[in-house]
Amino acid sequence: MPSSTATASTGSVASASPRPPLRGRQSVFPTASSERWIALRAERIGRERTRDVAAPRRTGIVLVAAVGLGFAAGMVVLLTRWLLSTPAGVAFLTAYPGEYPLPAAAPVGLPAWLGWQHFLNAFFLVLIVRSGLQVRHQKRPSAFWSPRRDPKRKISLTLWFHQALDVLWIANGVLFLVLLFATGQWMRIVPTSWEVIPNALSAAAQYASLDWPTENGWLNYNALQQLAYFTIVFVAAPLAIATGVRMSGVWPRNATRLTRAYPVEWARAVHYPVMLFFVAFTVVHVGLVLATGARRNLNHMYAAQDGDGWLGVVLFAASIAVIAAAWLAARPVVLAPIARLFGSVATR
């Protein structure tokens, strides 16, 4: 009995002990691709962990920045109102109310062609910004366009659309300038007196104090508006055109000296900030139009009328609908048939 018990206990201990692993021939070996996959997976996991940590931090930074900007804006409003209430501020506003008289030959009112020009400019500008941002961030274009005279030269369909819009926008701008100077409307947006500077400062101070200057765009723009429109038409637009031409396929390839004198890096460094300036101007412009008497302002801009009717609002709403429809329709399935009228289109 003792021997059998000892044997049983010995057998149970032996069975409880782990068995040695089976030895076989190794059939899987690490390769460059597998190591690369492991490294990419570790990098992705690291990015996800960093994103999880950084998201709340970014949210906190945005909230703090928003509160700080709100506080700073409030302080600017209070300080400006105090300065304008002082005797010196009152005297400054009296001497420079924010606008100065136009030349005697200046036309009164806004013509109908200016309303159409305004709509077409907004239409082309919105689509130019949209297509420009797509070109900037597009990695793998789905379709390419080639001119018939040079089939080997290919650009993305989005870039072709952007450049086609540029041509239409420039043509509309040339027509605008011709009509502007032919009808005398240039006197409304081109400064004709050095009084524009102190009056612009006065208008800016009134906007900053939230006691906005009186709007009477049918007869005259305030000096700050005049400088803004002058900058858009005669500074920002030419810069956008000059830098866009340098970056486009229109630029001559064999002009070595010209290319060296005007590097493409300079054009890229200017083109994008100019686009941001157009966007900022549009946001502020539309906001002020709606906040300073929407019906009257829209009647001036779209209906060529001075009054508080609803025709300008209706035309403005229709223009927004047309721009939104064009925004949604600007896709390869719609653009490709149009692009084929001017060249060949090939998909990836």
Salt bridges, closest charged atoms under 4 A:
GLU43 OE2 - ARG47 NH1 3.23
GLU48 OE2 - ARG44 NH1 3.03
ASP166 OD2 - HIS162 NE2 3.61
ASP306 OD1 - ARG296 NE 3.15
ASP306 OD1 - HIS300 NE2 2.86
